């Protein structure tokens, strides 16, 4: 119950304080009221120590120090009660004031430690407190303390108390007040500490100016300290008081700046008011000392703030110019350094792109991918020389700037980077192998840094198109090739819109009868000006610019629609299956399995009548591509592994990829009729297929001798020009018989 009261209903604490204050006033006995005050203070001490232990307070030392101050107040209450029950002992009165006043140093230090964050516990927080304390102190000295302290008829002890109590209250408020004006949310503990400290300050001031014979008023003043006790108790009992303080810089926000400005204006305000009230009795000494002190404190605070702003500006500039993940320079910083280097000499620039990074992300997740990028950045930074710049340009693309060097020296640096990146990277227990394609360029005949980066980028894509781990230096001819690719991409877009693409179908036959049992779908482009364009030219461009996704979807729909037409028109003579080639880019699309399902539903073609042909390289990296193939397999679609034997790790892939058909690459068929390695491999592949219960299709059969030898080795399905060239409407009734010797 107490914990719920502390956490959720913390405003109850000041309400209880008001009740305690009224109760204190209602007690007719001075000693009884003092005992109530001592009991209330003891509750505050017990709650403070209990909360420190229960919450395992991060500020245990500060709260323990605060509890010492409260305990001294309790001791003063007990001494005051004793003096009320047995008056006449001057020593007890000294003890009462000694206990009360000695509590303040403990409480001020404790509050200062509690109300400052880790980074604000420095000269800035101390200066803010000093400025506020000085400004308020001047006001209290001129209007409250001074007139009473100058009373020669007042005993020295009384004058000391007149000065001491308000000063202690001012210090408490000077420590707490800046909290209300700092940025961020104020916790219940902060509010309760502030209310308690203000109550103490008002009570001390009222005690100073209160007439000696104002008994009723004194009861309300002393009752106000019970209010402070319970506010402090609530502050200590709330969990927010014991959490680790948020790391926050000592900011100079609008509220804090306003507080410091108002405090600084107190001195001229007091001087102006005193000039109107009693111009002949102005306390020039106090006002002058206070003015000088305030000026120096505010000047020191502003100087510290300026230094802080400069440091933060430098830090922000560095953050704005640096990649968070790798710690390398970012694109903006790289371009800035390149501009400077071009003004000083002949820099060399290299762009590099990681091979297989997307597969790592898809297969192992972005966390592993991020650690891979961070390790790449670390290796680049270690490999380069002082003065060279490595940058992450975005994604898995990086750049290197070597100021004022030769092409030969740059080639040496690229070679060292290549070797450094080839070493395996271990991330989350996974040993990852990566490679990079490099493109290098210089600033010959240009003063535009963006042009230099573009040249290196063009060279990198040329290197990437040649295979993993390649590197190329920019030449003007690369722009011609890049321009041709861009032009072809635009023409492909138009070709799709105007229907320039058409489909042809190549038969897949049974051996030895030569009867067509399936077809493979192939795409052709009839350009209206250039005529037929080879798939070897336009398919790589479509892969690069992403148009292969839309083109592939069109091929899939048209092929399935044609298969449904043949089924309806030819009946049993129609091919049993139609094959469609699918690229890695298509498989990476999250909605590809749903697209296939929708096309089958739209055409009415059974899933077992469709064969999706994928290459080993398309699914080797796993991830989304492998998930797509598994989803299609579960749908009932047949999966054919195309160009089998030429990819990364064929036999290993068969353990993870659901496959129905192996299409043996043409390279193993060309010399099948001659004794040698190709015949041995072809024999091994048909044995693997039979052992795994898969259909094997021999591709690229061009002669009767090849067909006969394949049949002898055990192949029962074949495809190639010998059986029929691709055609829009193949002759399914035709057959190519094997030689009689077969």
BAMISE-221437 format. One line per 4 residues: number of its first residue (from 1); for each residue y negated, z, x of C-alpha. Coordinates in nm, 3 decimals, always signed. Layout:
# residues N
NUM	Y Z X | ... $
//
This chain:
# residues 742
1	+0.000 +0.000 +0.000 | -0.239 +0.090 +0.280 | -0.166 -0.236 +0.459 | -0.231 -0.436 +0.140 $
5	-0.554 -0.245 +0.096 | -0.658 -0.326 +0.452 | -0.570 -0.695 +0.440 | -0.653 -0.826 +0.094 $
9	-0.899 -0.578 -0.054 | -1.109 -0.486 +0.245 | -1.434 -0.456 +0.037 | -1.278 -0.135 -0.100 $
13	-1.364 +0.037 +0.230 | -1.744 +0.029 +0.191 | -1.694 +0.126 -0.175 | -1.494 +0.430 -0.062 $
17	-1.772 +0.500 +0.185 | -2.027 +0.514 -0.098 | -1.799 +0.750 -0.290 | -1.767 +0.972 +0.017 $
21	-2.145 +0.970 +0.062 | -2.204 +1.079 -0.300 | -1.934 +1.346 -0.266 | -2.100 +1.475 +0.051 $
25	-2.434 +1.511 -0.133 | -2.265 +1.683 -0.426 | -2.110 +1.958 -0.214 | -2.350 +2.255 -0.227 $
29	-2.228 +2.414 +0.095 | -2.359 +2.266 +0.419 | -2.048 +2.381 +0.601 | -1.817 +2.236 +0.335 $
33	-2.001 +1.902 +0.352 | -1.968 +1.903 +0.732 | -1.594 +1.968 +0.701 | -1.567 +1.670 +0.463 $
37	-1.745 +1.459 +0.721 | -1.508 +1.582 +0.995 | -1.204 +1.507 +0.774 | -1.333 +1.156 +0.698 $
41	-1.394 +1.092 +1.069 | -1.045 +1.222 +1.152 | -0.897 +0.973 +0.901 | -1.090 +0.695 +1.077 $
45	-0.951 +0.804 +1.416 | -0.593 +0.822 +1.287 | -0.616 +0.483 +1.116 | -0.760 +0.326 +1.431 $
49	-0.482 +0.456 +1.658 | -0.213 +0.374 +1.400 | -0.339 +0.015 +1.360 | -0.346 -0.037 +1.736 $
53	+0.020 +0.062 +1.758 | +0.135 -0.118 +1.440 | -0.027 -0.453 +1.516 | +0.031 -0.434 +1.891 $
57	-0.337 -0.497 +1.926 | -0.462 -0.753 +2.174 | -0.773 -0.531 +2.210 | -0.592 -0.199 +2.234 $
61	-0.809 -0.062 +2.515 | -1.132 -0.135 +2.329 | -1.009 +0.024 +2.005 | -0.882 +0.328 +2.192 $
65	-1.226 +0.359 +2.349 | -1.383 +0.331 +2.005 | -1.146 +0.603 +1.879 | -1.273 +0.830 +2.159 $
69	-1.629 +0.783 +2.032 | -1.523 +0.859 +1.674 | -1.338 +1.169 +1.797 | -1.656 +1.297 +1.961 $
73	-1.836 +1.249 +1.630 | -1.561 +1.450 +1.460 | -1.606 +1.723 +1.722 | -1.978 +1.723 +1.647 $
77	-1.905 +1.757 +1.272 | -1.677 +2.053 +1.338 | -1.936 +2.220 +1.559 | -2.201 +2.155 +1.291 $
81	-1.972 +2.311 +1.028 | -1.916 +2.614 +1.251 | -2.289 +2.655 +1.297 | -2.340 +2.632 +0.920 $
85	-2.085 +2.908 +0.852 | -2.211 +3.125 +1.143 | -2.573 +3.030 +1.221 | -2.792 +3.172 +1.494 $
89	-2.616 +3.050 +1.808 | -2.845 +2.802 +1.994 | -2.555 +2.690 +2.216 | -2.374 +2.547 +1.914 $
93	-2.673 +2.329 +1.827 | -2.673 +2.192 +2.181 | -2.300 +2.125 +2.150 | -2.349 +1.939 +1.820 $
97	-2.605 +1.698 +1.967 | -2.409 +1.661 +2.289 | -2.098 +1.553 +2.096 | -2.289 +1.312 +1.873 $
101	-2.488 +1.148 +2.155 | -2.200 +1.130 +2.403 | -2.004 +0.927 +2.147 | -2.247 +0.634 +2.158 $
105	-2.171 +0.504 +2.512 | -1.800 +0.479 +2.423 | -1.874 +0.305 +2.093 | -2.132 +0.062 +2.235 $
109	-1.902 -0.046 +2.518 | -1.606 -0.073 +2.280 | -1.802 -0.281 +2.029 | -1.932 -0.508 +2.301 $
113	-1.577 -0.575 +2.418 | -1.444 -0.617 +2.065 | -1.711 -0.851 +1.938 | -1.710 -1.095 +2.229 $
117	-1.456 -1.371 +2.273 | -1.291 -1.416 +2.607 | -1.534 -1.681 +2.724 | -1.836 -1.507 +2.575 $
121	-1.775 -1.181 +2.755 | -2.018 -1.280 +3.025 | -2.386 -1.275 +3.106 | -2.470 -1.475 +2.791 $
125	-2.342 -1.206 +2.554 | -2.504 -0.931 +2.760 | -2.836 -1.119 +2.766 | -2.831 -1.171 +2.389 $
129	-2.770 -0.799 +2.338 | -3.044 -0.711 +2.584 | -3.297 -0.941 +2.414 | -3.225 -0.799 +2.068 $
133	-3.221 -0.439 +2.193 | -3.550 -0.486 +2.377 | -3.728 -0.645 +2.080 | -3.606 -0.384 +1.832 $
137	-3.672 -0.109 +2.085 | -4.037 -0.207 +2.116 | -4.080 -0.195 +1.739 | -3.916 +0.146 +1.714 $
141	-4.112 +0.277 +2.009 | -4.448 +0.173 +1.867 | -4.391 +0.268 +1.503 | -4.122 +0.537 +1.508 $
145	-4.046 +0.698 +1.841 | -4.385 +0.688 +2.007 | -4.587 +0.882 +1.747 | -4.325 +1.157 +1.728 $
149	-4.255 +1.171 +2.102 | -4.625 +1.208 +2.180 | -4.647 +1.519 +1.966 | -4.715 +1.787 +2.227 $
153	-4.626 +2.062 +1.981 | -4.266 +1.934 +1.962 | -4.017 +2.102 +2.199 | -3.879 +1.880 +2.481 $
157	-3.527 +1.881 +2.333 | -3.658 +1.766 +1.997 | -3.855 +1.486 +2.159 | -3.547 +1.379 +2.354 $
161	-3.344 +1.366 +2.034 | -3.619 +1.167 +1.862 | -3.589 +0.904 +2.135 | -3.212 +0.916 +2.184 $
165	-3.076 +0.877 +1.832 | -3.271 +0.563 +1.729 | -3.206 +0.410 +2.069 | -2.832 +0.454 +2.024 $
169	-2.851 +0.301 +1.677 | -3.048 +0.005 +1.811 | -2.782 -0.053 +2.077 | -2.504 -0.050 +1.819 $
173	-2.681 -0.310 +1.605 | -2.783 -0.518 +1.904 | -2.417 -0.550 +1.997 | -2.296 -0.639 +1.646 $
177	-2.578 -0.846 +1.493 | -2.522 -1.165 +1.703 | -2.176 -1.190 +1.544 | -2.327 -1.276 +1.207 $
181	-2.506 -1.576 +1.354 | -2.234 -1.727 +1.569 | -2.045 -2.039 +1.466 | -1.713 -2.005 +1.293 $
185	-1.578 -1.777 +1.023 | -1.658 -1.407 +1.029 | -1.354 -1.186 +0.984 | -1.344 -0.884 +0.751 $
189	-1.328 -0.665 +1.060 | -1.659 -0.808 +1.183 | -1.829 -0.751 +0.849 | -1.710 -0.391 +0.834 $
193	-1.820 -0.320 +1.191 | -2.163 -0.466 +1.113 | -2.206 -0.259 +0.794 | -2.101 +0.059 +0.970 $
197	-2.340 +0.001 +1.262 | -2.635 -0.077 +1.031 | -2.563 +0.244 +0.839 | -2.572 +0.440 +1.166 $
201	-2.901 +0.278 +1.271 | -3.067 +0.351 +0.936 | -2.938 +0.705 +0.944 | -3.072 +0.765 +1.295 $
205	-3.412 +0.623 +1.208 | -3.430 +0.827 +0.888 | -3.327 +1.139 +1.081 | -3.614 +1.077 +1.324 $
209	-3.895 +1.031 +1.071 | -3.761 +1.264 +0.803 | -3.975 +1.573 +0.731 | -3.812 +1.897 +0.835 $
213	-3.818 +2.038 +0.481 | -3.660 +1.734 +0.308 | -3.322 +1.895 +0.241 | -3.205 +1.657 -0.030 $
217	-3.301 +1.352 +0.173 | -3.119 +1.489 +0.477 | -2.802 +1.523 +0.270 | -2.815 +1.151 +0.182 $
221	-2.885 +1.063 +0.546 | -2.590 +1.263 +0.672 | -2.374 +1.126 +0.390 | -2.449 +0.777 +0.523 $
225	-2.242 +0.858 +0.831 | -1.935 +0.901 +0.607 | -2.003 +0.547 +0.487 | -2.000 +0.437 +0.851 $
229	-1.676 +0.629 +0.917 | -1.491 +0.447 +0.640 | -1.634 +0.105 +0.732 | -1.513 +0.160 +1.087 $
233	-1.176 +0.276 +0.955 | -1.143 -0.040 +0.744 | -1.243 -0.257 +1.042 | -0.974 -0.099 +1.258 $
237	-0.708 -0.118 +0.984 | -0.759 -0.491 +0.916 | -0.515 -0.720 +1.105 | -0.796 -0.956 +1.209 $
241	-0.927 -0.687 +1.443 | -0.614 -0.699 +1.657 | -0.548 -1.069 +1.701 | -0.628 -1.246 +2.025 $
245	-0.992 -1.356 +2.011 | -1.047 -1.726 +1.969 | -1.154 -1.908 +2.281 | -1.507 -2.012 +2.213 $
249	-1.795 -2.089 +2.441 | -2.113 -1.883 +2.429 | -2.295 -2.134 +2.210 | -2.663 -2.121 +2.123 $
253	-2.650 -2.232 +1.762 | -2.934 -2.241 +1.512 | -2.870 -1.892 +1.381 | -2.849 -1.733 +1.724 $
257	-3.152 -1.927 +1.843 | -3.346 -1.809 +1.536 | -3.248 -1.448 +1.605 | -3.362 -1.472 +1.968 $
261	-3.686 -1.642 +1.862 | -3.764 -1.378 +1.600 | -3.686 -1.102 +1.849 | -3.918 -1.258 +2.107 $
265	-4.198 -1.284 +1.848 | -4.174 -0.913 +1.770 | -4.397 -0.828 +2.066 | -4.696 -1.049 +1.969 $
269	-4.639 -0.946 +1.608 | -4.656 -0.578 +1.697 | -4.965 -0.642 +1.911 | -5.137 -0.824 +1.624 $
273	-5.051 -0.552 +1.374 | -5.164 -0.275 +1.607 | -5.489 -0.462 +1.667 | -5.565 -0.446 +1.297 $
277	-5.443 -0.087 +1.248 | -5.589 +0.094 +1.545 | -5.742 -0.135 +1.807 | -5.864 +0.156 +2.017 $
281	-5.516 +0.316 +2.044 | -5.294 +0.017 +2.131 | -5.004 +0.118 +2.356 | -5.073 -0.150 +2.617 $
285	-4.821 -0.016 +2.867 | -4.523 -0.024 +2.629 | -4.616 -0.364 +2.488 | -4.677 -0.514 +2.833 $
289	-4.352 -0.387 +2.978 | -4.165 -0.504 +2.669 | -4.331 -0.848 +2.683 | -4.245 -0.902 +3.048 $
293	-3.888 -0.784 +2.996 | -3.839 -1.002 +2.690 | -3.983 -1.306 +2.867 | -3.750 -1.262 +3.165 $
297	-3.445 -1.203 +2.943 | -3.511 -1.507 +2.724 | -3.584 -1.718 +3.032 | -3.254 -1.611 +3.187 $
301	-3.073 -1.685 +2.860 | -3.221 -2.032 +2.832 | -3.148 -2.106 +3.199 | -2.787 -2.009 +3.140 $
305	-2.775 -2.224 +2.830 | -2.910 -2.525 +3.022 | -2.643 -2.476 +3.289 | -2.380 -2.450 +3.018 $
309	-2.501 -2.770 +2.850 | -2.489 -2.953 +3.181 | -2.137 -2.831 +3.252 | -2.022 -2.926 +2.902 $
313	-2.187 -3.266 +2.929 | -2.002 -3.330 +3.253 | -1.678 -3.214 +3.094 | -1.729 -3.430 +2.785 $
317	-1.811 -3.733 +2.998 | -1.493 -3.681 +3.196 | -1.292 -3.643 +2.874 | -1.450 -3.957 +2.729 $
321	-1.351 -4.152 +3.040 | -0.995 -4.021 +3.072 | -0.669 -4.087 +2.888 | -0.538 -3.762 +2.739 $
325	-0.169 -3.847 +2.771 | -0.149 -3.971 +3.131 | -0.461 -3.823 +3.289 | -0.556 -4.169 +3.415 $
329	-0.887 -4.342 +3.353 | -0.919 -4.510 +3.014 | -1.036 -4.864 +2.940 | -1.403 -4.764 +2.927 $
333	-1.391 -4.595 +3.267 | -1.193 -4.882 +3.415 | -1.449 -5.139 +3.301 | -1.731 -4.923 +3.438 $
337	-1.566 -4.889 +3.781 | -1.483 -5.261 +3.785 | -1.850 -5.346 +3.720 | -1.955 -5.121 +4.009 $
341	-1.691 -5.269 +4.241 | -1.796 -5.625 +4.161 | -2.151 -5.538 +4.268 | -2.023 -5.398 +4.598 $
345	-1.753 -5.646 +4.702 | -1.449 -5.849 +4.595 | -1.215 -5.624 +4.393 | -0.863 -5.711 +4.285 $
349	-0.730 -5.626 +3.938 | -0.373 -5.597 +3.819 | -0.253 -5.561 +3.461 | +0.099 -5.438 +3.395 $
353	+0.313 -5.406 +3.085 | +0.625 -5.189 +3.064 | +0.949 -5.364 +2.971 | +1.165 -5.194 +2.709 $
357	+0.915 -4.924 +2.615 | +0.934 -5.006 +2.242 | +1.311 -4.970 +2.256 | +1.272 -4.622 +2.412 $
361	+1.031 -4.522 +2.135 | +1.260 -4.653 +1.861 | +1.577 -4.506 +2.004 | +1.465 -4.165 +2.133 $
365	+1.139 -4.098 +1.948 | +0.771 -4.086 +2.038 | +0.799 -3.756 +2.226 | +1.029 -3.911 +2.485 $
369	+0.810 -4.222 +2.489 | +0.500 -4.013 +2.560 | +0.674 -3.833 +2.846 | +0.777 -4.169 +2.987 $
373	+0.414 -4.288 +2.980 | +0.297 -3.965 +3.142 | +0.549 -4.009 +3.424 | +0.442 -4.370 +3.472 $
377	+0.081 -4.253 +3.505 | +0.184 -3.987 +3.756 | +0.374 -4.234 +3.972 | +0.089 -4.483 +3.966 $
381	-0.160 -4.217 +4.072 | +0.067 -4.109 +4.358 | +0.131 -4.464 +4.479 | -0.230 -4.583 +4.490 $
385	-0.472 -4.511 +4.773 | -0.782 -4.291 +4.750 | -1.058 -4.496 +4.590 | -0.819 -4.714 +4.389 $
389	-0.830 -4.674 +4.010 | -0.533 -4.660 +3.775 | -0.600 -4.677 +3.402 | -0.411 -4.677 +3.076 $
393	-0.556 -4.959 +2.869 | -0.364 -4.872 +2.551 | -0.003 -4.847 +2.436 | +0.224 -4.928 +2.731 $
397	-0.033 -5.144 +2.914 | -0.185 -5.017 +3.238 | -0.437 -5.156 +3.486 | -0.506 -5.114 +3.857 $
401	-0.836 -5.170 +4.036 | -0.846 -5.202 +4.414 | -1.206 -5.231 +4.539 | -1.298 -5.495 +4.799 $
405	-0.956 -5.606 +4.921 | -0.757 -5.923 +4.982 | -0.494 -6.091 +4.768 | -0.229 -6.010 +5.028 $
409	-0.315 -5.641 +5.028 | -0.307 -5.642 +4.649 | +0.038 -5.800 +4.650 | +0.158 -5.518 +4.875 $
413	+0.021 -5.256 +4.635 | +0.188 -5.428 +4.340 | +0.517 -5.430 +4.529 | +0.490 -5.053 +4.595 $
417	+0.412 -4.993 +4.229 | +0.711 -5.205 +4.126 | +0.944 -5.000 +4.344 | +0.796 -4.672 +4.220 $
421	+0.845 -4.768 +3.856 | +1.203 -4.886 +3.907 | +1.324 -4.533 +3.981 | +1.491 -4.375 +3.673 $
425	+1.277 -4.147 +3.459 | +1.440 -3.835 +3.314 | +1.288 -3.722 +2.982 | +1.450 -3.465 +2.750 $
429	+1.784 -3.517 +2.921 | +1.771 -3.897 +2.890 | +1.777 -4.108 +3.205 | +1.552 -4.404 +3.132 $
433	+1.531 -4.727 +3.329 | +1.205 -4.918 +3.303 | +1.043 -5.214 +3.466 | +0.702 -5.375 +3.456 $
437	+0.552 -5.723 +3.454 | +0.236 -5.763 +3.665 | -0.053 -6.006 +3.647 | -0.321 -6.002 +3.916 $
441	-0.665 -6.162 +3.935 | -0.987 -6.150 +4.134 | -1.354 -6.205 +4.047 | -1.390 -6.547 +4.208 $
445	-1.655 -6.759 +4.036 | -1.739 -6.496 +3.774 | -1.958 -6.189 +3.748 | -1.816 -6.077 +3.413 $
449	-1.575 -5.780 +3.443 | -1.420 -5.862 +3.105 | -1.334 -6.209 +3.232 | -1.153 -6.058 +3.533 $
453	-0.950 -5.835 +3.302 | -0.874 -6.133 +3.077 | -0.746 -6.335 +3.372 | -0.518 -6.053 +3.486 $
457	-0.398 -6.015 +3.127 | -0.315 -6.387 +3.099 | -0.125 -6.373 +3.429 | +0.066 -6.067 +3.308 $
461	+0.182 -6.241 +2.991 | +0.294 -6.540 +3.194 | +0.494 -6.305 +3.418 | +0.638 -6.132 +3.114 $
465	+0.751 -6.462 +2.963 | +0.944 -6.538 +3.283 | +1.151 -6.219 +3.260 | +1.139 -5.849 +3.334 $
469	+0.994 -5.728 +3.663 | +0.809 -6.053 +3.743 | +0.455 -6.077 +3.879 | +0.212 -6.365 +3.882 $
473	-0.138 -6.430 +4.014 | -0.387 -6.595 +3.781 | -0.450 -6.970 +3.810 | -0.663 -7.195 +3.593 $
477	-0.351 -7.372 +3.470 | -0.251 -7.052 +3.292 | -0.552 -7.085 +3.064 | -0.434 -7.433 +2.969 $
481	-0.090 -7.297 +2.880 | -0.244 -7.003 +2.692 | -0.470 -7.242 +2.505 | -0.172 -7.457 +2.414 $
485	+0.012 -7.153 +2.282 | -0.291 -7.053 +2.072 | -0.323 -7.407 +1.938 | +0.046 -7.423 +1.857 $
489	+0.026 -7.087 +1.680 | -0.257 -7.216 +1.459 | -0.065 -7.536 +1.384 | +0.245 -7.334 +1.297 $
493	+0.039 -7.139 +1.046 | -0.068 -7.466 +0.888 | +0.287 -7.602 +0.905 | +0.417 -7.309 +0.704 $
497	+0.146 -7.353 +0.444 | +0.200 -7.730 +0.411 | +0.580 -7.740 +0.427 | +0.626 -7.913 +0.764 $
501	+0.935 -7.706 +0.850 | +1.278 -7.813 +0.729 | +1.630 -7.676 +0.763 | +1.942 -7.840 +0.903 $
505	+2.295 -7.705 +0.902 | +2.566 -7.734 +1.168 | +2.929 -7.704 +1.055 | +3.166 -7.433 +1.177 $
509	+3.523 -7.562 +1.144 | +3.878 -7.437 +1.143 | +4.114 -7.531 +1.421 | +4.318 -7.747 +1.429 $
513	+4.234 -7.908 +1.092 | +3.861 -7.949 +1.155 | +3.778 -7.846 +0.797 | +3.429 -7.701 +0.752 $
517	+3.442 -7.334 +0.650 | +3.086 -7.226 +0.733 | +2.750 -7.357 +0.851 | +2.477 -7.227 +1.081 $
521	+2.118 -7.273 +0.966 | +1.874 -7.424 +1.216 | +1.500 -7.487 +1.173 | +1.318 -7.807 +1.264 $
525	+0.945 -7.886 +1.276 | +0.821 -8.233 +1.188 | +0.463 -8.236 +1.317 | +0.249 -8.497 +1.135 $
529	+0.092 -8.618 +1.463 | +0.323 -8.521 +1.748 | +0.644 -8.579 +1.559 | +0.946 -8.351 +1.609 $
533	+0.866 -8.030 +1.800 | +1.157 -7.861 +1.975 | +1.250 -7.507 +1.863 | +1.247 -7.417 +2.234 $
537	+0.869 -7.474 +2.220 | +0.764 -7.318 +1.893 | +1.010 -7.029 +1.849 | +0.880 -6.834 +2.158 $
541	+0.523 -6.882 +2.033 | +0.622 -6.753 +1.690 | +0.789 -6.453 +1.853 | +0.476 -6.375 +2.051 $
545	+0.220 -6.404 +1.771 | +0.440 -6.245 +1.504 | +0.466 -6.554 +1.285 | +0.844 -6.542 +1.331 $
549	+0.859 -6.272 +1.061 | +0.711 -6.499 +0.794 | +0.897 -6.805 +0.923 | +1.225 -6.613 +0.930 $
553	+1.176 -6.492 +0.573 | +1.122 -6.851 +0.458 | +1.435 -6.968 +0.643 | +1.643 -6.689 +0.486 $
557	+1.526 -6.770 +0.131 | +1.571 -7.146 +0.170 | +1.916 -7.115 +0.332 | +2.049 -6.877 +0.065 $
561	+1.911 -7.099 -0.208 | +2.086 -7.403 -0.052 | +2.415 -7.212 -0.025 | +2.394 -7.125 -0.395 $
565	+2.333 -7.492 -0.480 | +2.636 -7.604 -0.277 | +2.848 -7.338 -0.445 | +2.748 -7.462 -0.790 $
569	+2.778 -7.833 -0.707 | +3.082 -7.847 -0.473 | +3.290 -7.553 -0.590 | +3.582 -7.487 -0.355 $
573	+3.464 -7.761 -0.116 | +3.144 -7.570 -0.040 | +3.123 -7.372 +0.286 | +3.246 -7.017 +0.247 $
577	+2.956 -6.869 +0.448 | +2.609 -6.968 +0.563 | +2.470 -6.824 +0.886 | +2.103 -6.741 +0.951 $
581	+1.965 -6.648 +1.294 | +1.747 -6.335 +1.298 | +1.516 -6.238 +1.585 | +1.449 -5.896 +1.733 $
585	+1.100 -5.906 +1.584 | +1.245 -5.948 +1.235 | +1.497 -5.668 +1.282 | +1.215 -5.437 +1.392 $
589	+1.046 -5.478 +1.053 | +1.129 -5.164 +0.848 | +1.178 -5.359 +0.525 | +1.406 -5.634 +0.657 $
593	+1.734 -5.506 +0.496 | +1.552 -5.478 +0.162 | +1.425 -5.836 +0.204 | +1.783 -5.961 +0.253 $
597	+1.904 -5.768 -0.053 | +1.622 -5.910 -0.266 | +1.693 -6.267 -0.152 | +2.063 -6.231 -0.235 $
601	+1.976 -6.095 -0.578 | +1.724 -6.373 -0.638 | +1.965 -6.655 -0.542 | +2.277 -6.494 -0.686 $
605	+2.460 -6.542 -0.356 | +2.724 -6.281 -0.272 | +2.653 -6.065 +0.033 | +2.985 -6.168 +0.191 $
609	+2.871 -6.532 +0.178 | +2.581 -6.464 +0.419 | +2.617 -6.422 +0.793 | +2.329 -6.274 +0.990 $
613	+2.343 -6.389 +1.352 | +2.181 -6.160 +1.610 | +2.173 -6.174 +1.989 | +2.280 -5.894 +2.219 $
617	+1.928 -5.856 +2.356 | +1.788 -5.807 +2.004 | +1.997 -5.495 +1.936 | +2.063 -5.365 +2.287 $
621	+1.778 -5.113 +2.275 | +1.904 -4.957 +1.952 | +1.634 -4.802 +1.734 | +1.512 -4.984 +1.423 $
625	+1.699 -5.305 +1.510 | +2.035 -5.129 +1.522 | +1.958 -4.938 +1.202 | +1.875 -5.266 +1.028 $
629	+2.203 -5.426 +1.135 | +2.401 -5.124 +1.012 | +2.219 -5.136 +0.678 | +2.305 -5.506 +0.639 $
633	+2.669 -5.439 +0.731 | +2.687 -5.165 +0.466 | +2.537 -5.412 +0.218 | +2.837 -5.640 +0.275 $
637	+2.662 -5.904 +0.485 | +2.867 -6.044 +0.773 | +2.726 -5.974 +1.121 | +2.775 -6.231 +1.400 $
641	+2.694 -6.152 +1.763 | +2.546 -6.477 +1.895 | +2.566 -6.604 +2.256 | +2.826 -6.338 +2.328 $
645	+2.889 -6.272 +2.696 | +2.539 -6.355 +2.821 | +2.354 -6.039 +2.721 | +2.306 -5.690 +2.869 $
649	+2.635 -5.510 +2.813 | +2.854 -5.692 +2.565 | +3.167 -5.473 +2.559 | +2.963 -5.152 +2.541 $
653	+2.763 -5.293 +2.252 | +3.079 -5.357 +2.051 | +3.134 -4.980 +2.035 | +2.808 -4.911 +1.854 $
657	+2.726 -5.234 +1.667 | +2.911 -5.319 +1.344 | +3.029 -5.679 +1.404 | +3.249 -5.923 +1.210 $
661	+3.215 -6.235 +1.425 | +3.178 -6.308 +1.798 | +3.019 -6.641 +1.886 | +3.131 -6.724 +2.239 $
665	+2.848 -6.883 +2.436 | +2.856 -7.254 +2.522 | +2.850 -7.175 +2.895 | +3.209 -7.051 +2.874 $
669	+3.322 -7.360 +2.680 | +3.172 -7.638 +2.893 | +3.445 -7.625 +3.160 | +3.722 -7.478 +2.948 $
673	+3.959 -7.768 +3.018 | +3.933 -7.707 +3.393 | +4.107 -7.420 +3.568 | +3.863 -7.156 +3.684 $
677	+3.657 -6.854 +3.589 | +3.527 -6.998 +3.262 | +3.877 -7.047 +3.129 | +3.971 -6.693 +3.231 $
681	+3.664 -6.547 +3.055 | +3.723 -6.756 +2.743 | +4.082 -6.629 +2.734 | +3.967 -6.269 +2.776 $
685	+3.711 -6.301 +2.500 | +3.959 -6.431 +2.244 | +4.191 -6.143 +2.334 | +3.907 -5.893 +2.285 $
689	+3.824 -6.049 +1.948 | +4.185 -6.041 +1.831 | +4.226 -5.684 +1.953 | +3.920 -5.568 +1.759 $
693	+4.006 -5.767 +1.448 | +3.704 -5.997 +1.481 | +3.665 -6.368 +1.419 | +3.577 -6.565 +1.734 $
697	+3.371 -6.886 +1.712 | +3.357 -7.110 +2.020 | +3.010 -7.267 +2.045 | +2.908 -7.596 +2.201 $
701	+3.233 -7.788 +2.164 | +3.157 -8.150 +2.256 | +3.493 -8.310 +2.333 | +3.838 -8.328 +2.182 $
705	+3.984 -8.189 +2.506 | +3.771 -7.877 +2.478 | +3.873 -7.829 +2.116 | +4.240 -7.870 +2.200 $
709	+4.224 -7.622 +2.489 | +4.041 -7.367 +2.278 | +4.308 -7.397 +2.010 | +4.575 -7.350 +2.272 $
713	+4.403 -7.032 +2.396 | +4.403 -6.890 +2.042 | +4.063 -6.989 +1.900 | +4.074 -7.075 +1.530 $
717	+3.701 -7.138 +1.470 | +3.468 -7.373 +1.659 | +3.124 -7.530 +1.641 | +2.963 -7.818 +1.828 $
721	+2.865 -8.183 +1.832 | +3.230 -8.291 +1.837 | +3.265 -8.156 +1.480 | +2.921 -8.252 +1.355 $
725	+2.556 -8.251 +1.445 | +2.306 -8.045 +1.246 | +2.206 -8.224 +0.926 | +2.017 -8.145 +0.609 $
729	+2.327 -8.239 +0.403 | +2.644 -8.220 +0.620 | +2.952 -8.414 +0.515 | +3.185 -8.128 +0.432 $
733	+3.472 -8.367 +0.356 | +3.474 -8.508 +0.710 | +3.703 -8.357 +0.971 | +3.762 -8.405 +1.340 $
737	+4.130 -8.394 +1.428 | +4.253 -8.260 +1.758 | +4.439 -8.488 +2.000 | +4.806 -8.517 +1.918 $
741	+4.893 -8.348 +2.246 | +4.735 -8.030 +2.116 $
//
